[in-house]
């Protein structure tokens, strides 16, 4: 940036020199304090005006020692000795012209520098916002991953619950079946016991009504026979 600020004034000065050399009909009053403008082309003619150093002159004619010139804002006309005239602006005038050329350029450079600083500030702000957004994105990504894991765990738990429910239902059916079989076994046992009891009772009845009376009669008869 500093190099560009240095090059621009130098370039402006170069352009000013080139322009001054190109315009052959334009000359300037020398660095002397004042230069006389005369009414005629000789040193004895009346002085009509004293020009300050660096004032711009337009040459419209000349002789061996004098220039016929137009000067000033009013485009006045007169003669000036060639010793008071030079092709380039006076050093003071040249500096002023350089200042006039330099100031708008410097303002433009300052504006560009300010614009650059504003853009740099904006870029830094955007980078900071990008960093914050990236951090927020990381947080959200981690949260989504956590929620996905929770959801996966919930799905696994639901699947386990379904398996356990089905297993419980299967075990309930098996228990019901076992209870039914147990009940059947108990009923069969009761039937067997009842049959056994009935058989014993029937055997007792048969024994009491048929066999025992015969045994008693046989015993009594045997006793009678033993007496004889």
Beta strands, then each sheet from edge to edge (+ up, - down):
strand 1: 26-29
strand 2: 34-38
strand 3: 47-52
strand 4: 56-62
strand 5: 66-71
strand 6: 76-81
strand 7: 85-86
sheet 1: 6+ 5- 4+ 1- 7+
sheet 2: 2+ 3-
end
